Amino acid sequence: MLLTLLMLVLVFLGMPISFALGVSSAVFLLYQGVPLVALPQRMAVSVDSFPLLAVPFFVLTGALMNTGGVTRRIFALANSLVGHITGGLAHVTVVANMFFAGISGAAVADAAALGPVMIDAMHRQGMPRDFAAAVTASASTIGPIIPPSIIFIIYAMSARISIAKMFLAGIVPGFVIAAFMMLWIYYVTKTGKEKSPLPEKLTRSQKWNGFKGGILASMTPFIILWGMVGGMVTPTEAGILAIAWAFIIGVVHREIDYKGLPSLLYESAVGTAHIMVLIGIGTLMGYVIALDGTPDRIANLLTTFTTNKYVMLFMINIFLLILGCLIEPTPALLLTYPILEPIISAYGIDPLHFGMIICYNLTIGMLMPPIGLGLYVMCSIADVKFELLFKACIPFIIVNILALFLITYFPALSVWFPNWVMS
C-alpha cells in the first residue's frame, strides 16, 4: 500500500511515470533490506532477451514508412475502398489507420502520422474540426491491436506465450473495433447529427491508382505474419524483414531520403531506449510487487467478491479502464500483469484472450483524461481546445468500450484464428 501511495504521489508531483516506478521500487527495496544491487540486475536481465530485439526493428520500420509519400499512398488506398460510403473521409481515416497499424504498431505514431493529413482533408470537406480530430484520435487506438504491435511483444514476453499467436489474435478484434467505429460514423453522418458532405465518387482509374499506390505498404503485416507463422523467421528476424520491405517500397516509389537516414536512426534509437527503460523499470516493479506478496493478496480479495469468471472479467475491465486514465499503456501493462496473472490462472482465462483484453483496454485510456496522451497529440495537431475534443471523443470512447466488452465476453474473436492457423 505504501509503495503504491509513494508512486502516486510522485506521479501527481509531475515526475515521469518511469522514474516514479523506479524511485518507489528503490525505496521499497531499502525498506526491506534488499541490497540495491538487485535494482540494476533485475532491469538488465529483463531486457536481455533475444525476442525483444524485434522492438527497435519495428520502431525503425515505422520511422522509414512514415517518410516520403507512404502516408499519402495509404490515404489514397483507403479512399479507393471506402471513400464512397456516407461519412466519406471519416471512414477513410479509420481504414487508413488499420493499414498504418500494420506499419507502426503504436497508437501515438498513427495519430501523429495520419492526423495532419486526415484532419485537414475532413475539415476542407466541411466536417467540424473537433469531430475530425475525434475520429482520428479514436481510430488510432487500432494501432496497437493490428500486428505488428510493440505492446503485444511486451505482453507475450511477460505472459510467456508465442508472439506470433499474439499477433494473429489481434486481426479479428482489429476489424471488429473498426466496424464499430464505422457504424457510429455512418449513423451520425447519415442522420445529420454530424455535418458531412456527400461522398466523392471516384472513377475506376482513380480507384485503381489509389489501390496500386498503397498496396505495397499495406502488405507489411501480411509479410511479417507469413514469415513468423510459417516458421521461416523469428519475431526478431521478422523485424529485420520489415525493414528490408520498407527499403524495397522506398526504392520502388523512389522516395528514400538517404540524407535523412541518420536522423531516422537517431529517433528510432531514442524511441527504443524509452521503451526498454519502461520494460526494465516495469519488470523491477513487478519483482517488488511479487516480493511484497501483493498479487496473492489482491487475488484472494477479488475472489471473495465472486467466483464467476465473467463477473471477474467485468471487475478487471473497470479497474483497467480507470488505471488507463492515469498511466500510459506500456507501464500500466508491466505494473498490472504480475498482479492479475494469478487471477487469470485461477479462473482459467486464456492468456491469449486476456492479452487482447488488457492491451486494448489500456489503449482506450489514451482517449481519456487526465493522461489522455492521444487527446493532447490531437489538440496539438488539430489546433482544437481540449474541452471540445474530449466532448467530441465521448461517443467514440463509448463505442470503444462496447467493442472491448464484446471482445471480453466472446473469447473466440481473439483465440479462434491464431489457434486455427497454428494448430
C-alpha positions as CSV (number, residue, x, y, z in Angstrom):
1,M,0.0,0.0,0.0
2,L,2.8,2.4,1.0
3,L,4.6,1.6,-2.3
4,T,1.5,2.4,-4.3
5,L,0.9,5.7,-2.4
6,L,4.5,6.8,-2.9
7,M,4.3,6.1,-6.6
8,L,1.0,8.0,-7.0
9,V,2.4,11.0,-5.0
10,L,5.5,11.2,-7.2
11,V,3.3,11.0,-10.4
12,F,1.0,13.7,-9.2
13,L,4.0,15.9,-8.3
14,G,5.0,15.7,-12.0
15,M,7.6,13.0,-12.0
16,P,7.7,10.9,-15.2
17,I,6.0,7.5,-14.6
18,S,9.1,5.5,-15.3
19,F,11.1,7.5,-12.7
20,A,8.2,7.3,-10.2
21,L,8.1,3.5,-10.6
22,G,11.9,3.2,-10.2
23,V,12.2,5.5,-7.2
24,S,9.3,3.9,-5.3
25,S,10.8,0.4,-6.1
26,A,14.2,1.5,-4.8
27,V,12.7,2.9,-1.6
28,F,10.8,-0.4,-1.0
29,L,14.0,-2.4,-1.5
30,L,15.8,-0.2,1.0
31,Y,12.9,-0.7,3.5
32,Q,13.0,-4.4,3.1
33,G,16.8,-4.5,3.5
34,V,17.4,-5.9,0.0
35,P,20.7,-4.8,-1.5
36,L,20.2,-2.1,-4.1
37,V,22.5,-4.1,-6.5
38,A,19.3,-6.1,-7.2
39,L,17.8,-3.0,-8.9
40,P,20.2,-2.8,-11.9
41,Q,20.5,-6.6,-12.1
42,R,16.7,-7.0,-12.4
43,M,16.5,-4.3,-15.0
44,A,19.4,-5.7,-17.1
45,V,18.0,-9.2,-17.0
46,S,14.5,-8.1,-18.1
47,V,15.8,-6.5,-21.4
48,D,18.5,-9.1,-22.1
49,S,16.1,-11.0,-24.4
50,F,16.5,-12.0,-28.0
51,P,12.8,-11.6,-28.9
52,L,12.9,-8.0,-27.6
53,L,15.4,-7.2,-30.3
54,A,12.3,-7.0,-32.5
55,V,11.3,-3.8,-30.8
56,P,14.0,-1.5,-32.3
57,F,13.5,-3.1,-35.8
58,F,9.7,-2.4,-35.7
59,V,10.3,1.1,-34.4
60,L,12.7,1.8,-37.3
61,T,10.3,0.2,-39.8
62,G,7.6,2.7,-38.7
63,A,10.0,5.6,-39.0
64,L,11.0,4.5,-42.5
65,M,7.4,4.1,-43.6
66,N,6.5,7.4,-42.2
67,T,8.8,9.3,-44.5
68,G,8.1,10.2,-48.1
69,G,4.7,9.6,-49.5
70,V,3.7,6.4,-47.6
71,T,1.0,8.3,-45.6
72,R,-0.4,9.9,-48.8
73,R,-0.5,6.5,-50.6
74,I,-2.3,4.8,-47.7
75,F,-4.8,7.6,-47.6
76,A,-5.4,7.1,-51.4
77,L,-5.8,3.3,-50.9
78,A,-8.3,3.7,-48.1
79,N,-10.2,6.3,-50.1
80,S,-10.5,4.0,-53.1
81,L,-12.0,1.3,-50.8
82,V,-14.5,3.2,-48.5
83,G,-14.5,6.8,-49.7
84,H,-17.9,6.3,-51.4
85,I,-19.7,5.4,-48.1
86,T,-21.8,8.1,-46.3
87,G,-19.3,9.7,-43.9
88,G,-16.7,9.7,-46.6
89,L,-13.3,10.7,-45.3
90,A,-14.2,9.8,-41.7
91,H,-14.4,6.1,-42.9
92,V,-11.2,6.6,-44.9
93,T,-9.5,7.7,-41.6
94,V,-10.5,4.5,-39.8
95,V,-9.4,2.3,-42.7
96,A,-6.2,4.2,-43.2
97,N,-5.4,3.7,-39.5
98,M,-5.9,0.0,-40.0
99,F,-3.3,-0.1,-42.8
100,F,-1.0,2.2,-40.9
101,A,-1.3,0.0,-37.8
102,G,0.4,-2.8,-39.7
103,I,3.4,-0.4,-40.1
104,S,3.9,1.5,-36.9
105,G,2.3,-0.7,-34.2
106,A,1.7,2.3,-31.9
107,A,-1.3,4.5,-31.4
108,V,0.5,7.8,-30.9
109,A,2.6,7.1,-34.1
110,D,-0.6,6.6,-36.1
111,A,-2.2,9.7,-34.7
112,A,0.9,11.8,-35.4
113,A,1.5,10.5,-38.9
114,L,-2.1,10.5,-40.2
115,G,-3.5,13.3,-38.1
116,P,-2.3,16.3,-40.1
117,V,-3.4,14.8,-43.4
118,M,-6.8,13.4,-42.4
119,I,-8.0,16.2,-40.2
120,D,-7.2,18.9,-42.8
121,A,-8.9,16.8,-45.5
122,M,-12.1,16.2,-43.5
123,H,-12.2,19.9,-42.4
124,R,-11.8,21.1,-46.0
125,Q,-14.8,18.9,-46.9
126,G,-16.9,20.7,-44.3
127,M,-16.7,18.4,-41.3
128,P,-16.3,20.2,-37.9
129,R,-12.7,20.2,-36.8
130,D,-13.4,18.7,-33.4
131,F,-15.3,15.8,-34.9
132,A,-12.4,15.2,-37.4
133,A,-9.9,15.2,-34.6
134,A,-12.1,12.9,-32.5
135,V,-12.4,10.4,-35.4
136,T,-8.6,10.4,-35.9
137,A,-7.8,10.0,-32.2
138,S,-10.3,7.2,-31.8
139,A,-9.1,5.4,-35.0
140,S,-5.5,5.5,-33.7
141,T,-6.5,3.0,-30.9
142,I,-6.5,0.3,-33.6
143,G,-2.7,0.8,-33.9
144,P,-1.6,-1.5,-31.1
145,I,-4.2,-4.2,-32.0
146,I,-3.4,-5.0,-35.6
147,P,0.1,-6.6,-36.0
148,P,2.9,-5.9,-35.7
149,S,2.3,-4.4,-32.2
150,I,5.0,-3.4,-29.7
151,I,2.7,-3.7,-26.7
152,F,1.8,-7.3,-27.9
153,I,5.5,-8.2,-27.9
154,I,5.9,-6.9,-24.3
155,Y,2.8,-8.8,-23.2
156,A,3.8,-12.0,-24.9
157,M,7.2,-11.8,-23.2
158,S,5.6,-11.2,-19.8
159,A,3.0,-14.0,-20.2
160,R,5.5,-16.4,-21.8
161,I,3.3,-17.1,-24.9
162,S,4.0,-17.1,-28.6
163,I,4.5,-13.6,-30.1
164,A,3.2,-14.9,-33.4
165,K,0.0,-16.2,-31.9
166,M,-0.4,-12.9,-30.1
167,F,0.0,-11.0,-33.4
168,L,-2.6,-13.3,-35.0
169,A,-5.0,-12.8,-32.1
170,G,-5.3,-9.1,-32.9
171,I,-6.5,-9.4,-36.5
172,V,-10.2,-10.2,-35.9
173,P,-10.6,-7.8,-33.0
174,G,-9.0,-5.1,-35.1
175,F,-11.6,-5.5,-37.7
176,V,-14.4,-5.6,-35.1
177,I,-13.2,-2.3,-33.5
178,A,-13.0,-0.7,-36.9
179,A,-16.5,-1.9,-37.8
180,F,-17.9,-0.4,-34.5
181,M,-16.4,2.9,-35.3
182,M,-17.5,3.0,-38.9
183,L,-21.1,2.0,-37.9
184,W,-21.2,5.0,-35.5
185,I,-19.7,7.4,-38.1
186,Y,-22.3,6.2,-40.6
187,Y,-25.2,6.7,-38.2
188,V,-24.2,10.3,-37.1
189,T,-23.4,11.4,-40.7
190,K,-26.5,9.7,-42.2
191,T,-28.8,11.3,-39.6
192,G,-27.2,14.7,-39.9
193,K,-26.0,14.7,-36.3
194,E,-22.6,15.5,-37.6
195,K,-22.1,17.6,-40.7
196,S,-20.7,15.6,-43.6
197,P,-20.7,16.4,-47.4
198,L,-21.8,13.8,-49.9
199,P,-19.0,11.3,-50.5
200,E,-16.9,11.9,-53.6
201,K,-17.4,9.4,-56.4
202,L,-14.1,8.2,-57.8
203,T,-13.6,6.9,-61.4
204,R,-12.3,3.5,-62.0
205,S,-9.0,5.0,-63.0
206,Q,-8.7,6.9,-59.7
207,K,-9.6,3.8,-57.6
208,W,-7.0,1.8,-59.4
209,N,-4.3,4.4,-59.0
210,G,-5.1,4.6,-55.3
211,F,-5.1,0.9,-54.9
212,K,-1.9,0.5,-56.9
213,G,0.0,3.2,-54.9
214,G,-0.8,1.9,-51.5
215,I,-0.9,-1.9,-51.9
216,L,2.9,-2.4,-51.2
217,A,2.8,-0.6,-47.9
218,S,-0.4,-2.3,-46.8
219,M,1.2,-5.7,-47.4
220,T,3.7,-5.2,-44.5
221,P,1.8,-7.0,-41.7
222,F,1.0,-9.9,-44.0
223,I,4.6,-10.4,-44.9
224,I,5.6,-10.3,-41.2
225,L,2.9,-12.8,-40.2
226,W,3.7,-15.0,-43.2
227,G,7.3,-15.3,-42.1
228,M,6.5,-15.8,-38.4
229,V,3.6,-18.2,-38.7
230,G,5.4,-20.2,-41.4
231,G,8.3,-20.7,-39.1
232,M,10.7,-19.1,-41.5
233,V,11.7,-16.2,-39.2
234,T,11.7,-15.4,-35.5
235,P,10.0,-12.3,-34.2
236,T,13.4,-10.6,-34.2
237,E,14.1,-11.6,-37.8
238,A,10.6,-10.5,-38.8
239,G,11.6,-7.0,-37.7
240,I,14.6,-7.2,-40.0
241,L,12.3,-8.5,-42.8
242,A,10.0,-5.5,-42.2
243,I,12.9,-3.0,-42.5
244,A,14.0,-4.7,-45.8
245,W,10.4,-4.4,-47.1
246,A,10.4,-0.8,-46.1
247,F,13.5,-0.2,-48.2
248,I,12.0,-2.1,-51.1
249,I,8.9,0.2,-51.0
250,G,11.2,3.2,-50.9
251,V,13.2,2.0,-53.9
252,V,10.1,1.2,-55.9
253,H,8.5,4.5,-55.3
254,R,11.9,6.4,-55.4
255,E,11.2,8.0,-52.0
256,I,14.1,7.0,-49.9
257,D,15.8,10.1,-48.3
258,Y,19.3,8.9,-47.8
259,K,20.4,12.2,-46.2
260,G,17.7,11.8,-43.6
261,L,18.6,8.2,-42.6
262,P,21.0,9.3,-39.7
263,S,18.2,11.3,-38.1
264,L,15.7,8.4,-38.5
265,L,18.2,6.0,-36.9
266,Y,18.7,8.5,-34.0
267,E,14.9,8.9,-33.5
268,S,14.4,5.1,-33.6
269,A,17.3,4.7,-31.0
270,V,15.7,7.2,-28.7
271,G,12.3,5.6,-29.1
272,T,13.7,2.2,-28.4
273,A,15.6,3.4,-25.4
274,H,12.4,4.8,-23.9
275,I,10.6,1.5,-24.4
276,M,13.5,-0.5,-22.9
277,V,13.7,1.7,-19.8
278,L,10.0,1.2,-19.3
279,I,10.3,-2.5,-19.6
280,G,13.3,-2.6,-17.2
281,I,11.6,-0.5,-14.6
282,G,8.2,-2.2,-15.1
283,T,9.8,-5.6,-14.6
284,L,11.6,-4.3,-11.5
285,M,8.2,-3.0,-10.1
286,G,6.7,-6.5,-10.8
287,Y,9.6,-8.1,-8.8
288,V,8.9,-5.7,-5.9
289,I,5.2,-6.3,-6.0
290,A,5.8,-10.1,-6.0
291,L,8.3,-9.7,-3.1
292,D,5.6,-7.9,-1.1
293,G,3.0,-10.6,-1.8
294,T,0.6,-8.1,-3.4
295,P,-0.6,-10.4,-6.2
296,D,-1.8,-13.2,-3.9
297,R,-3.5,-10.7,-1.5
298,I,-5.3,-9.0,-4.4
299,A,-6.3,-12.3,-5.9
300,N,-7.7,-13.5,-2.6
301,L,-9.5,-10.2,-2.1
302,L,-11.2,-10.3,-5.5
303,T,-12.1,-14.0,-5.2
304,T,-14.1,-13.2,-2.1
305,F,-16.4,-11.0,-4.2
306,T,-17.2,-13.6,-6.9
307,T,-16.4,-17.0,-8.2
308,N,-17.9,-16.2,-11.6
309,K,-15.3,-15.8,-14.3
310,Y,-17.4,-13.3,-16.3
311,V,-18.1,-11.1,-13.3
312,M,-14.4,-11.2,-12.5
313,L,-13.6,-10.1,-16.1
314,F,-16.0,-7.2,-15.7
315,M,-14.3,-6.1,-12.5
316,I,-10.9,-6.3,-14.1
317,N,-12.0,-4.3,-17.1
318,I,-13.4,-1.5,-14.9
319,F,-10.1,-1.5,-12.9
320,L,-8.0,-1.3,-16.1
321,L,-10.2,1.5,-17.6
322,I,-9.6,3.6,-14.5
323,L,-5.9,2.8,-14.5
324,G,-5.6,3.6,-18.2
325,C,-6.8,7.2,-17.4
326,L,-3.9,7.7,-15.1
327,I,-0.9,5.7,-16.6
328,E,0.3,5.2,-20.1
329,P,-0.4,1.7,-21.6
330,T,3.1,0.2,-21.5
331,P,4.0,0.9,-17.9
332,A,0.4,0.1,-16.9
333,L,0.7,-3.3,-18.5
334,L,4.0,-4.0,-16.8
335,L,2.6,-2.9,-13.5
336,T,-0.7,-4.8,-13.5
337,Y,0.1,-8.1,-15.3
338,P,2.1,-9.5,-12.3
339,I,-0.9,-8.7,-10.1
340,L,-3.5,-10.1,-12.4
341,E,-1.6,-13.2,-13.5
342,P,-2.7,-15.4,-10.5
343,I,-6.3,-14.4,-11.1
344,I,-6.5,-15.3,-14.8
345,S,-4.7,-18.5,-14.0
346,A,-7.2,-19.4,-11.1
347,Y,-10.2,-18.6,-13.3
348,G,-8.9,-20.5,-16.3
349,I,-8.8,-17.4,-18.6
350,D,-6.8,-18.0,-21.8
351,P,-3.6,-15.8,-21.6
352,L,-4.0,-15.1,-25.3
353,H,-7.6,-13.8,-24.8
354,F,-6.6,-11.8,-21.7
355,G,-3.7,-10.3,-23.6
356,M,-6.2,-8.8,-26.1
357,I,-8.4,-7.5,-23.2
358,I,-5.6,-5.8,-21.3
359,C,-3.8,-4.3,-24.3
360,Y,-6.9,-2.9,-25.9
361,N,-8.4,-1.7,-22.5
362,L,-5.3,0.3,-21.6
363,T,-5.1,1.7,-25.1
364,I,-8.6,3.2,-24.7
365,G,-7.1,5.2,-21.8
366,M,-5.3,7.3,-24.4
367,L,-8.7,9.0,-25.2
368,M,-9.5,9.8,-21.5
369,P,-8.1,12.5,-19.2
370,P,-6.1,13.2,-17.1
371,I,-3.3,11.4,-19.0
372,G,-5.1,11.0,-22.4
373,L,-1.9,11.2,-24.5
374,G,-3.9,10.7,-27.7
375,L,-6.0,13.8,-26.8
376,Y,-3.0,16.0,-26.2
377,V,-1.4,14.9,-29.5
378,M,-4.7,15.7,-31.4
379,C,-5.1,19.0,-29.7
380,S,-1.6,20.0,-30.9
381,I,-2.2,18.7,-34.4
382,A,-5.7,19.9,-35.0
383,D,-5.5,23.2,-33.0
384,V,-8.6,22.3,-31.1
385,K,-9.4,23.1,-27.5
386,F,-9.0,20.2,-25.1
387,E,-12.6,20.5,-23.8
388,L,-14.1,20.5,-27.3
389,L,-12.0,17.5,-28.4
390,F,-12.8,15.4,-25.3
391,K,-16.6,16.2,-25.7
392,A,-16.4,15.0,-29.3
393,C,-14.5,11.9,-28.3
394,I,-17.0,10.7,-25.7
395,P,-19.2,8.8,-28.2
396,F,-16.1,7.1,-29.6
397,I,-15.0,6.2,-26.1
398,I,-18.4,4.5,-25.5
399,V,-18.1,2.7,-28.9
400,N,-14.6,1.5,-27.9
401,I,-15.8,0.3,-24.5
402,L,-18.7,-1.6,-26.2
403,A,-16.2,-3.3,-28.6
404,L,-14.0,-4.1,-25.5
405,F,-16.8,-5.9,-23.8
406,L,-17.7,-7.8,-27.0
407,I,-14.1,-9.0,-27.2
408,T,-14.1,-9.8,-23.5
409,Y,-17.2,-12.0,-23.5
410,F,-16.6,-13.7,-26.9
411,P,-13.1,-15.2,-26.5
412,A,-13.4,-16.8,-29.9
413,L,-12.8,-13.4,-31.5
414,S,-9.3,-13.5,-30.1
415,V,-8.3,-17.1,-29.9
416,W,-10.1,-18.9,-32.8
417,F,-7.9,-17.5,-35.6
418,P,-4.5,-18.0,-34.1
419,N,-5.4,-21.5,-32.8
420,W,-6.7,-22.4,-36.3
421,V,-3.7,-21.1,-38.2
422,M,-1.1,-22.5,-35.8
423,S,-2.9,-25.8,-34.9
